[in-house]
Amino acid sequence: MLELIIIIPLLFTIPTVFAWKLFAEAGKPGYYSAIPFFNLYVLLRIIKKPLWWIVLLLIPFLNVFVYMLMLVELVKCFGKYGLGEQFLAVVIPFVYLPMISFEENLSYADPSVTKQPKKGPVREWADAIIFAVVAATIIRTFLFEAYTIPTSSMEKSLLVGDFLFVSKISYGPKIPNTPLAFPFVHHTLPWSQTAKSYVEWIKLPYYRFAGLGQVERNDAVVFNYPAGDTVSDRYQSNISYYSLIKEYGRERVWTDKRNFGNIISRPVDKRENYIKRGVGMPGDTILIKNTELFVNGQKAAMPATVQFKYLVKTDGTMINKRLLDRYNITEGKRMSMPDEYVFWISQDVANQIKELPNVKTVTKLFEPAGEWNPEVFPNNVNYQWNIDNFGPLWVPQAGKTVELTLESLPLYERIIHAYEGNEIEVKDGQIFINGTPVDSYTFEMDYYWMMGDNRHNSADSRIWGFVPRDHIVGKAVFVWLSLDPNKSLFDGKIRFDKSLRVVK
């Protein structure tokens, strides 16, 4: 946080330097514009704003917005009241401020005594809308953002229909990779199923400001979907591009536009937002035995709400809907046998169902050890893993080195190539990275292992692998509203007992 207080105001010096002549016209020595921190004080004196604005300039993220207002007020002192002129002052001050400086008849008008031109109703509305959009965009980018829960992968910790706030400052906000975008939408324009909401004329490298802390074990974390770097614009991220390739082959997926649409790539910040629980930190070793998670050899603590798939056998009588509502069971079905049901429930609910007079057995279902699931990371026959018996697997940490062999390569190949931008090739049993033969690799970033609380109904790291540090968006902190998608407004649609709660 201290670095933001120092570095950001220091960066404000760069555009302020271009106001050298404007400072001089306002009666201040021109070189004042090039003195870090002091130039901001002088600028406030020129635009006649209160000195307590200095405090606002020390508040991370808010200071960016305040500085934009200062630039607008500066050009107004030189007669620039047009909306377009003020826009240029904010977006390209290093170009527009010198342009003003070389205008003929340039003169400074003291804003404390100069009467500003009256705005018409259209201009008033335009100013208000632009102010609201800019302010909301800054808040959404750097402070917190509203999300909804679309799937049951985090049941019962987070429910389908939960509306929550995600804190960007918990782990530090990221600079957008694609800053030129339609406001308030993610990757697709609202009136289209495929049109991009952003342009890539300007692409910024990854940079994260300091936050209030780091990702901690068992945090509910929002992140950009790692496997969403390439998608079919017909299926978006509802069906993974890589799953389509495995099922239909690359040639058909890329050429059959009628069934698959266009294949597009997305920058990190425009990939789908996922929310899972961070169970593995950089440097951890993950192991799953018969559904039980172990981290660094120790059984991991799990929220009481973690769900698994259970087979329930009755004496032949039905389990009615009122009973399901009593135990808050939202996922399940009756099997072909009239006395069998499958439910996704927590251990606590399973224990309560066992006590029902018409229930004979309740059995947790899981994939046995040694039964390979090809959909499970790293999708390699040499690793006979499934979602319930997985690992051990080491989670990469920045600066740490791993031995790289033909056996271990499938575990870390995507990191080396897709996330850290290296070319990998295997020739005659030798691994080459960027044309150089190697037998080890040192990671540039931290990585995380994410799992949904609904363990048997969650596409998570067990399916697509590690989550890079640069994909982390923020921490889920507060649910402000919870709506049941299966109920009407007058039949308990608003879940009052689940609204206004802190995410745990």
MIDRENMI-734604 format. One record per residue: x, y, z of N, C-alpha, C in turn; residue in three letters. Coordinates in steps of 0.001 Angstrom, whole numbers, plus 500000, padded with zeros to 6 digits. Layout:
XYZXYZXYZALA ...
This chain:
500823498803500000500000500000500000500859501250500000MET 501996501207500712502880502368500760503404502714499382LEU 503652501684498573504186501959497234503169502708496369GLU 501865502441496598500853503171495840500832504639496231LEU 500981504909497537500961506283498018502127507079497432ILE 503230506396497174504421507073496657504459507073495135ILE 504242505899494535504468505744493102503407506452492264ILE 502115506305492637501066506873491799501160508385491696ILE 501262509142492828501459510590492676502726510931491910PRO 503749510084492042504980510319491301504730510202489797LEU 503882509243489413503558509072487999502758510256487455LEU 502042510946488353501289512116487910502220513225487410PHE 503486513152487791504458514148487336504604514123485818THR 504473512929485230504740512779483795503810513649482951ILE 502453513548483099501614514451482299501690515895482775PRO 501938516092484068501986517464484585503148518248483992THR 504238517571483673505389518239483059504984518959481776VAL 504023518374481053503606518955479775502779520236479970PHE 502487520573481222501780521829481511502753522941481896ALA 504029522791481543505083523749481903504660525187481562TRP 504264525421480314503916526774479894502608527246480514LYS 501687526312480772500429526670481416500680527151482844LEU 501624526504483516502010526959484853502532528403484776PHE 503385528634483749503989529966483609502917531016483336ALA 501944530679482467500871531623482168500013531920483394GLU 499953530954484309499167531140485529499956531881486605ALA 501181532328486267501971533108487209502874532295488101GLY 503072531034487771503968530186488543505184529845487688LYS 506347529660488313507509529231487533507217527937486792PRO 507531527871485495507224526702484687507849525428485208GLY 509059525542485782509753524325486222509063523681487429TYR 508129524406488081507368523801489177506600522565488682TYR 506235522563487394505448521442486861506227520139486834SER 507544520209486979508387519007486896508867518523488255ALA 508429519161489331508877518760490673507839517810491266ILE 508193516535491443507226515553491958506586516007493272PRO 505307515704493420504503516016494596504240517523494721PHE 505296518335494692505119519780494801504286520310493638PHE 504455519688492443503687520153491286502177519959491481ASN 501793518954492243500378518731492503499823519809493439LEU 500630520201494402500241521292495292500062522582494483TYR 501013522886493598500936524098492791499730524040491858VAL 499469522866491293498324522707490399497014523000491135LEU 496891522558492369495701522863493151495551524358493378LEU 496676525059493565496619526507493745496176527214492461ARG 496630526672491324496271527282490040494779527132489759ILE 494244525945490042492830525697489732491917526110490888ILE 492533526638491961491791527179493100490899526133493772LYS 491469524926493977490769523893494711491362523785496114LYS 490577523346497097491060523299498482492248522351498635PRO 493143522713499553494369521932499731494113520555500329LEU 492912520346500919492647519012501453492511517972500339TRP 492432518432499083492460517480497965493768516683497965TRP 494802517226498596496077516498498698495855515133499344ILE 494947515096500343494647513829501020494050512829500031VAL 493154513320499156492535512438498159493578511877497196LEU 494619512671496930495673512220496022496543511137496639LEU 496402510922497937497183509882498612496398508589498781LEU 495123508613498387494288507424498520494373506608497235ILE 494917505384497302495072504574496099493772504446495315PRO 493888504481493987492803504297493025491902505543492929PHE 491499506100494092490720507332494062491555508484493519LEU 492864508424493788493723509527493347493768509653491823ASN 493606508561491113493596508613489649492417509458489167VAL 491259509218489759490058509960489382490191511436489742PHE 490735511710490940490907513092491385491859513839490447VAL 492926513158490031493887513815489137493252514149487786TYR 492376513251487302491658513546486058490838514826486197MET 490154514978487341489373516189487577490273517426487601LEU 491473517277488159492411518404488220492827518832486815MET 493039517878485921493399518216484548492247518934483845LEU 491021518471484100489853519134483505489767520580483992VAL 489964520776485292489894522133485838491020523011485299GLU 492174522414485037493302523180484497492984523728483116LEU 492455522895482223492183523378480860491000524347480839VAL 490100524219481813489001525185481895489535526580482229LYS 490662526614482958491291527909483265491800528602482002CYS 491906527856480912492389528421479649491293528374478580PHE 490040528401479055488902528538478155488452527275477470GLY 488868526120477940488486524858477290487308524239478044LYS 486105524635477646484899524153478306484191523051477514TYR 484666522786476319484036521759475495484274520369476048GLY 483264519511475912483364518137476408484512517394475727LEU 484647517598474421485732516927473693487093517421474141GLY 487203518730474401488481519296474855488873518721476216GLU 487917518601477103488209518059478423488535516566478352GLN 487891515887477430488190514458477227489648514285476786PHE 490089515111475860491472515030475382492462515342476508LEU 492106516282477372492993516634478483493206515461479425ALA 492179514631479583492272513485480489492956512301479820VAL 492614512053478554493096510838477873494506511005477322VAL 494802512156476697496140512361476117496707513715476567ILE 496895513900477874497400515192478353498787515528477813PRO 499597514499477542500957514720477038500954515274475613PHE 499803515183474934499653515769473598498847517063473670VAL 497732517002474405496806518129474380497309519344475162TYR 497968519135476300498462520282477073499498521098476293LEU 500467520483475600501376521280474768500652521994473625PRO 499606521363473057498850522019471995498230523331472494MET 497672523282473695497103524501474272498196525547474490ILE 499352525081474950500451525998475297500894526844474112SER 500772526314472913501264527027471733500161527773470979PHE 498994527863471584497924528632470955498207530139471072GLU 497813530863470085497933532327470151496898532878471143GLU 497227533998471736496338534670472695496004533783473896ASN 496966532923474264496769532067475431496756532940476687LEU 495747532771477509495692533551478745495011532737479836SER 495440532992481047494909532287482214493768533080482812TYR 492665532408483145491514533034483794491349532430485180ALA 491507533238486194491397532769487573489986532206487802ASP 489866530909488105488523530301488229487727530843489402PRO 488402531469490369487664531990491521486916533274491201SER 487293533949490110486634535211489751486020535170488363VAL 486363534133487581485846534034486210484493533343486206THR 483537533935485544482220533327485418482236532331484271LYS 481925531083484584481946530038483565480666530093482745GLN 480757529705481470479567529735480607478495528789481113PRO 477255529210480974476128528385481425475955527180480508LYS 475757526025481133475584524796480367474120524607480015LYS 473896524099478812472545523745478405472134522425479015GLY 470850522058478927470388520799479532471054519562478938PRO 471327519578477629471993518429477010473384518262477589VAL 474124519389477710475471519317478262475456518883479729ARG 474457519380480478474350518981481880474173517470482004GLU 473269516934481179473042515496481205474272514718480728TRP 474911515203479697476104514534479174477202514494480231ALA 477423515638480895478441515689481945478120514708483071ASP 476845514675483463476445513790484558476637512323484191ALA 476260511980482948476397510582482506477870510190482419ILE 478671511055481827480101510747481687480756510623483053ILE 480405511536483961480955511460485313480593510127485967PHE 479319509731485831478863508485486449479582507275485849ALA 479727507277484512480390506154483845481854506057484264VAL 482549507195484272483958507193484657484119506747486104VAL 483291507311487001483393506950488412483101505476488630ALA 482034504975487997481675503568488167482737502651487582ALA 483346503050486458484396502237485840485618502150486739THR 485980503265487354487133503260488258486846502373489469ILE 485639502509490036485271501672491182485285500199490788ILE 484688499898489623484594498503489148485963497907488849ARG 486874498738488355488197498246487967489123498096489159THR 489057499052490092490083499110491128489596498805492548PHE 488299498871492802487839498693494179487024497412494357LEU 485823497367493814485011496156493930484057496077492745PHE 483558494877492519482672494643491375481562493693491794GLU 480399493855491195479254492995491490479269491778490566ALA 478984490607491126478923489363490361477667488601490751TYR 477277487669489903476209486729490242476759485313490141THR 476148484407490883476549483002490851475644482271489867ILE 476198481808488718475348481193487694475221479680487825PRO 476167479020488517476162477557488583476244477101490035THR 476059475800490224476012475235491584477361474715492055SER 478453475119491436479754474545491784480213474892493193SER 479613475952493810479994476324495169478867476078496181MET 477825475343495795476781474994496756477411474235497930GLU 476929474466499152475983475427499629476636476684500190LYS 477895476891499926478567478104500384478042479313499639SER 477958479204498313477387480247497460476356479587496566LEU 475173480188496491474049479551495819473822480158494444LEU 473241479354493560472809479882492269471799480991492540VAL 472053482172491987471177483305492232471684484252493297GLY 472850483971493864473460484912494808474055486095494043ASP 473829487300494542474440488508494003475468488974495027PHE 476711489059494615477762489319495597478714490397495123LEU 479449490941496083480495491905495795481845491209495919PHE 482704491501494945484059490946494933485040492085495148VAL 485877491952496148486851492990496489488089492863495612SER 488375493906494834489584493927494013490808494306494857LYS 490575495053495954491711495539496738492223494496497726ILE 491491493390497905491952492354498838493295491776498418SER 493430491498497107494686490960496584495427491963495723TYR 494855493149495546495447494167494680494794494145493310GLY 494260495279492849493621495316491523494645495244490401PRO 494199494687489281495058494591488095494776495747487149LYS 495817496174486455495611497098485338494961496302484209ILE 493872496781483612493227496024482530494184495784481355PRO 494180494573480836494983494281479641494419495014478424ASN 493090495157478400492423495830477280491619497001477837THR 492247498173478002491557499304478637490463499929477780PRO 490521499730476462489495500296475585488371499281475405LEU 487267499509476139486172498537476125484854499231476400ALA 483779498596475951482433499089476229482197498968477729PHE 481683500035478393481570499992479852480526499004480353PRO 480831498431481516479899497615482305479543496261481697PHE 480258495820480676480065494466480169481416493775480185VAL 481398492469480024482651491728480140483329491576478781HIS 482978490529478038483698490287476780482820490388475541HIS 481498490472475714480586490477474574479597491633474698THR 479335492303473586478398493419473601476998492937473977LEU 476221493758474691474929493305475214473904492937474155PRO 473992493495472949472984493191471922473456492101470954TRP 474520491425471321475079490401470433475518489185471237SER 475564488056470551476067486827471161477558486625470893GLN 478089487364469922479475487106469520480344488355469410THR 479745489544469287480547490756469059481388491108470285ALA 482663491351470063483558491694471165483184493053471757LYS 483306493155473061483031494420473744484300495251473934SER 485392494805473388486685495464473600487467495475472296TYR 488441496361472242489367496384471108490779496195471656VAL 491649495695470813493007495373471252494041496288470603GLU 493608497513470249494580498475469709495633498785470754TRP 495186498869472009496115499072473119496047497846474006ILE 497163497157474189497227496000475065498319496258476105LYS 497917496262477360498846496566478443499358495281479078LEU 500622495264479502501153494075480174500552493917481562PRO 500702492746482130500167492473483462500883493311484509TYR 500082494001485326500623494687486492499552494700487567TYR 499938494324488774499008494304489899499497495269490973ARG 498612496167491396498936497052492509498965496252493809PHE 499632496788494791499646496146496106498234496135496675ALA 497879495050497339496558494926497929496620494864499435GLY 495489494544500035495420494442501487496053493154501991LEU 496243492188501114496838490924501514497027490017500313GLY 497296488760500582497493487762499537496363486732499601GLN 496258485924498571495298484819498579495663483883499727VAL 494699483589500565494913482676501684494118481397501473GLU 494604480338502095493964479048501937492485479113502334ARG 491647478554501477490199478467501658489454479781501389ASN 490143480785500845489433481977500370488514481605499206ASP 487368482273499124486512482165497936487035483183496923ALA 487666482691495854488430483542494935487741483610493576VAL 487648484830493045487185485028491671488415485180490784VAL 488411484495489649489567484526488751489105484364487314PHE 489966484734486393489686484536484965489961483078484612ASN 489007482471483940489060481053483586490310480751482767TYR 491256479972483311492528479760482609492387479121481230PRO 491447478191481103491270477517479818490415478324478860ALA 490069479571479236489259480410478377490060481287477448GLY 491343480967477255492169481762476344491719481611474900ASP 491136480458474581490595480201473249489186479653473402THR 488235480202472636486847479753472764486174479704471398VAL 485151478879471311484220478919470180483198479995470505SER 483017480975469604482081482044469941480625481575469895ASP 480413480360469459479066479803469538478796479230470928ARG 479768478525471466479586477892472773480143478728473926TYR 480961479755473583481643480552474603482378479594475543GLN 482318479864476860483008478974477799482082477924478389SER 480859477812477842479947476776478315480483475388477980ASN 481171475300476847481873474061476483483301474453476157ILE 484243473857476836485643474206476649486100473936475215SER 486855474891474680487449474710473355488302473456473319TYR 489027473201474394489926472043474424489147470732474473TYR 487956470773475083487093469588475051486567469338473644SER 486234470422472946485774470281471560486869469688470679LEU 488099470129470887489224469614470105489405468118470336ILE 489293467687471597489465466261471914488365465419471281LYS 487139465984471270486006465190470782485889465191469266GLU 486157466349468626485888466463467193487146466655466343TYR 488279466931466968489498467171466201489651468640465854GLY 490891469105465793491159470524465594490679471013464222ARG 490887470213463197490549470655461839489057470948461716GLU 488209470044462260486766470255462120486322471462462953ARG 486838471585464178486431472693465047486764474032464400VAL 487890474112463716488319475378463116487645475660461769TRP 487173474622461086486628474835459745485100474745459690THR 484484474031460623483030473839460618482364475006461360ASP 482248476143460684481706477340461330480210477223461604LYS 479533476377460860478092476213461080477820475645462468ARG 478659474714462914478440474070464206479245474695465340ASN 480388475288465009481275475787466064481497477292466024PHE 481011477956464974481227479394464880482702479715464656GLY 483092480921465040484489481328464915485263480955466173ASN 486498480593465979487391480310467107488190481574467385ILE 488056482096468594488694483361468933489565483200470175ILE 490532484082470297491362484115471507490946485319472339SER 491173485228473635490813486310474539491982486664475448ARG 492190487972475683493198488361476669492740487942478054PRO 493662487931478997493366487403480328492168488093480963VAL 492099489422480888491043490143481604489672489971480985ASP 489591489405479786488299489196479144487894487722479124LYS 488612486904479855488194485512479978487083485406481024ARG 486314484342480937485165484153481814485583484236483278GLU 484724484812484122485000484879485558484472483620486240ASN 485353482957486991484982481778487767485167482093489247TYR 484453481377490095484665481485491536484807480085492120ILE 485892479861492840486162478589493499486870478887494818LYS 487139477851495559487861478011496816489338477678496603ARG 490200478570497067491637478348496927492130477358497966GLY 492307476117497565492709475079498532494200474787498483VAL 494865475148497394496296474900497254497029476175496940GLY 497994476542497798498783477746497600500090477416496870MET 500788478429496344502068478172495682503017477410496596PRO 503595476328496073504524475515496848503888474357497572GLY 502535474282497583501842473177498247501888471910497390ASP 501676470775498052501492469508497349500073469017497615THR 499345468793496541497932468415496612497776466912496412ILE 496924466300497234496608464880497094495149464668497466LEU 494431463902496660493042463551496961492955462028497040ILE 492457461529498181492276460092498383490816459814498715LYS 490152459116497827488748458747498060487916459946498520ASN 488042461040497794487344462325497978487953463202499061THR 488835462676499899489426463467500976490635464235500439GLU 490676465537500719491762466393500252492866466467501303LEU 494104466276500841495278466416501689496192467483501086PHE 496682468372501953497605469416501526498882469268502335VAL 499982469062501624501282468859502275501232467716503289ASN 500506466662502933500441465463503767499434465519504888GLY 498779466677505106497814466821506179496399466913505606GLN 495458466269506288494080466338505847493604467778505924LYS 493051468276504836492659469683504765491323469906505445ALA 491237471042506134489957471434506724489004471841505605ALA 487766471426505702486778471741504676485576472425505320MET 484973473368504599483729473953505110482685472871505297PRO 481834473042506302480793472045506577479816471913505425ALA 479807472926504545478851472924503435479337472153502215THR 480551471621502236481076470885501077480158469708500761VAL 479825469555499474478884468534499044479553467455498193GLN 478991466250498282479402465135497439478141464438496910PHE 478360463495496038477256462749495436476965461510496288LYS 475696461341496666475284460217497517474156459430496842TYR 474208458109497023473132457221496590472268456897497803LEU 470984457203497706470047456964498802469068455874498377VAL 468994454817499189468048453729498919466958453745499981LYS 465707453658499528464574453665500444463915452280500469THR 462875452163501266462127450889501312461097450798500195ASP 461237451705499228460314451707498101459389452897498103GLY 459281453572499237458436454764499300459208455968498754THR 458460456932498273459088458094497642459568459103498683MET 460596459865498287461035461012499069460370462235498463ILE 459491462884499226458702463961498642459434465297498655ASN 458877466264497933459521467560497755459617468332499066LYS 458646468186499947458699468897501214459907468474502032ARG 460249467211501925461438466717502635462706467315502033LEU 462749467416500707463905468017500048464049469476500455LEU 462921470187500548462974471587500970463454471707502408ASP 463035470775503269463448470825504671464962470737504811ARG 465581469899503991467041469745504053467768470614503028TYR 467004471464502354467577472387501364468361471634500291ASN 467775470544499797468399469759498736467917470296497396ILE 468815470839496621468449471469495339468933470675494131THR 469794469690494363470313468898493255470108467422493543GLU 469454466750492633469235465318492813468175464813491852GLY 468029463512491820467032462921490931466727461495491379LYS 465569461024490952465185459634491190465756458777490080ARG 466335457644490426466949456761489452465889455865488811MET 466353455008487919465415454113487224464778453120488188SER 465529452758489220464961451902490252464108452768491169MET 462898452384491469461992453252492236462446453526493660PRO 463345452712494178463792452914495561465150453602495646ASP 465669454150494523467000454748494519466946456218494082GLU 467709457024494814467836458448494507469312458823494550TYR 469667459819493757471001460401493826470864461857494225VAL 471582462258495289471560463628495758472982464157495921PHE 473138465455495656474398466141495952474191466892497263TRP 474760466378498342474485466899499679475754466881500523ILE 475698467577501653476827467587502586476786466354503470SER 477877466094504178477933464952505078476891465075506190GLN 476692466309506657475725466527507736474314466169507285ASP 473935466588506086472606466260505565472487464760505316VAL 473578464151504831473559462699504603473293461950505909ALA 473904462418507003473693461764508302472242461905508759ASN 471621463054508470470221463260508870469281462401508035GLN 469577462257506747468722461441505880468780459971506301ILE 469950459538506804470076458148507254469068457803508344LYS 468682458814509108467786458581510250466315458512509855GLU 465994458813508596464599458772508169464093457329508172LEU 462876457099508602462377455718508740462289454951507428PRO 462094455659506326461961454943505045463272454822504283ASN 464385455286504859465684455214504202466459454021504734VAL 466934453177503804467678451976504191469184452248504219LYS 469735452871503169471182453148503125471444454495502457THR 472553455131502876473050456352502244474538456133501990VAL 474941456133500714476310455785500343476950456885499509THR 478137457322499927478857458307499124479414457614497876LYS 479180458218496713479673457671495457480977458375495073LEU 481947457620494602483194458232494138483912457312493166PHE 484804457906492397485585457151491434486753456485492153GLU 486901455167492021487940454452492772489340454764492266PRO 490328454584493140491730454805492785492132453892491639ALA 492933454439490705493419453669489574492492453665488385GLY 491291454217488539490345454298487415490558455637486718GLU 491206455614485578491604456848484903490422457544484274TRP 490326458847484539489336459705483895490084460626482938ASN 489978460410481626490747461211480666490380462684480655PRO 489256463064481278488872464472481352489600465211482475GLU 490317464469483299490974465045484472492411465442484130VAL 492829466594484637494188467093484444495204466059484943PHE 496313465806484214496762466500483001496344465812481699PRO 495258465024481768494709464371480569495747463490479887ASN 496499462774480702497599461953480189497506460564480807ASN 497624459537479964497440458162480428498482457753481457VAL 499602458448481511500626458120482512500225458552483922ASN 499167459348484012498668459787485320497241459274485464TYR 497116458119486128495831457435486247495003458079487364GLN 494611459320487133493900460087488157492441460301487771TRP 491631460591488778490248460996488565489902462068489601ASN 488659462537489623488334463668490488488370463310491968ILE 488300462014492299488256461597493704489552460973494186ASP 490434460642493270491756460108493606492757460765492664ASN 493466461707493205494248462612492364495569462943493062PHE 496650462975492253497937463414492785498761462272493349GLY 499857462620494044500239463969494508500735464871493363PRO 500475466169493543500852467161492544501355468418493252LEU 502539468861492852503139470067493436502622471300492696TRP 502229472333493455501715473578492887502888474540492708VAL 503167474982491479504357475811491211504364477133491976PRO 505580477550492324505803478796493050506854479620492321GLN 506649480935492260507586481812491559508994481656492129ALA 509959481492491217511348481384491621511802479970491945GLY 510857479017492039511212477628492341511456476864491038LYS 512337475885491123512741475117489940512256473686490074THR 511759473132488979511313471749488955512114470990487915VAL 512406469730488216513073468869487230512104468615486086GLU 512579468764484871511729468626483699512148467391482909LEU 511259466404482898511485465172482160510286464922481260THR 510392463926480400509257463577479550508064463138480392LEU 508345462587481582507261462151482472506582463337483145GLU 507356464323483605506777465453484339506280466567483413SER 506691466562482151506335467626481227504824467853481110LEU 503974466805481031502529467054480909501949467863482065PRO 502560467811483236502050468537484399502256470036484274LEU 503349470441483622503732471839483629503860472441482227TYR 503525471664481200503690472135479820502843473362479531GLU 501589473355479987500718474503479695501219475767480405ARG 501721475610481610502284476765482320503429477364481517ILE 504349476515481112505556476983480428505209477660479110ILE 504249477092478379503915477605477049502857478707477092HIS 501667478384477647500528479306477545500592480452478543ALA 501044480192479760501010481217480794502304482027480901TYR 503424481386480567504703482097480700505385482338479365GLU 504696481991478264505076482451476931506330481874476332GLY 506610480615476601507797479964476031507398478941474969ASN 508294478695474040508073477663473021508683476355473504GLU 507896475285473439508363473965473879508368473016472701ILE 509408472221472639509511471212471583510231470004472149GLU 509785468817471735510445467579472135510997466912470885VAL 512327466721470862512984466071469723513921464991470238LYS 513714463787469725514580462661470069514701462480471585ASP 513580462627472282513578462413473722514125463564474543GLY 514505464662473882515063465823474587514053466972474546GLN 513888467646475688512974468793475784513734470068475460ILE 513163470874474564513750472163474198512774473274474577PHE 513277474311475246512502475507475538513171476681474843ILE 512425477304473940512958478406473137514244478015472410ASN 514251476750471941515381476259471159516550475747471964GLY 516495475816473275517610475385474125517240474103474858THR 518109473077474826517817471843475564517830472097477072PRO 516846471545477776516725471795479215516393470497479946VAL 516739470469481237516309469368482095515641469902483368ASP 515380471228483405514685471833484544514014473115484069SER 513129473637484929512455474892484593512186475678485873TYR 512441476989485829512190477880486958510955478725486658THR 509972478677487523508689479338487283508786480837487536PHE 508088481599486709508094483059486818506967483578487695GLU 505881482818487809504701483268488545504312482260489617MET 503509482737490577502841481857491524501604481260490877ASP 501242480062491333500050479377490832499224478862491998TYR 497945478620491737497009478216492788496189477021492327TYR 495689476280493305494828475133493026493449475448493574TRP 492448475506492691491095475928493040490116474764492911MET 489240474625493907488218473576493868486880474130494321MET 485813473651493699484471474039494103484036473286495344GLY 483158473893496144482657473223497347481697472094497011ASP 481080472152495834480218471072495369481106470106494592ASN 481860469311495316482999468582494752482649467659493594ARG 481444467130493570481055466221492489480244466911491407HIS 480210468228491457479533468970490385480258470293490173ASN 481562470210489971482371471410489804483499471149488815SER 483537471971487754484682471950486834485722472896487410ALA 486790472351487946487770473171488646489180472724488285ASP 490154472983489158491544472677488836491774471201488552SER 490913470341489064491049468918488752490821468648487266ARG 490124469566486598489829469392485173490807470180484308ILE 491077471454484659491885472296483772493193472790484394TRP 493512472341485602494844472602486129494981473881486940GLY 496189474431486890496569475529487778495956476862487362PHE 495802477761488357495356479131488115496543480056488324VAL 496996480762487278498142481667487428497786482896488253PRO 498793483481488870498611484680489675497985485819488868ARG 498366485949487593497848487064486803496388486878486400ASP 495797485712486716494377485482486446493504485809487665HIS 494113486024488821493338486295490029492666487663489924ILE 491357487717490170490590488954490066490344489569491439VAL 489832488802492377489540489356493685488940488320494616GLY 488518488793495774487978487931496823486485488186496986LYS 485696487123496979484267487243497232484069487561498707ALA 483398488683499008483332489128500400481913489240500959VAL 480925489545500104479607489855500673478500489545499682PHE 477487488826500132476278488556499334475212489557499753VAL 474802490427498825473824491457499184472393491059498845TRP 472244490056497971470905489582497619471012488143497142LEU 470013487329497519469983485932497078468590485607496558SER 468513485205495292467240484884494644467227483411494246LEU 466140482744494553465971481346494169465439481300492736ASP 466228480794491771465782480802490363464612479872490096PRO 464304478992491044463238478016490831461916478432491459ASN 461869479648492031460641480079492694460188481415492146LYS 458900481702492324458340482968491877458491484011492967SER 458221485259492596458377486362493528457523486181494774LEU 456311485611494617455391485463495744455454484073496367PHE 456483483312495995456629481954496532458034481758497104ASP 458555482805497739459848482680498407461050482850497499GLY 460895483630496414462017483809495496463203484488496182LYS 462916485497497003463990486176497728464354485345498949ILE 465592484883499007466058484107500152466594485088501202ARG 465692485574502050466076486597503024467156486087503975PHE 467098484808504332468074484258505276469452484107504650ASP 469535484188503305470823484065502624471317485402502069LYS 470500486430502189470909487768501740471654488496502869SER 472421489526502478473165490336503441474025489468504361LEU 474852488627503740475728487771504528477167487869504033ARG 478102487644504928479522487645504599479902486288504019VAL 480692486295502966481132485040502344482224484417503210VAL 482048483137503518483035482419504331483684481328503517LYS 
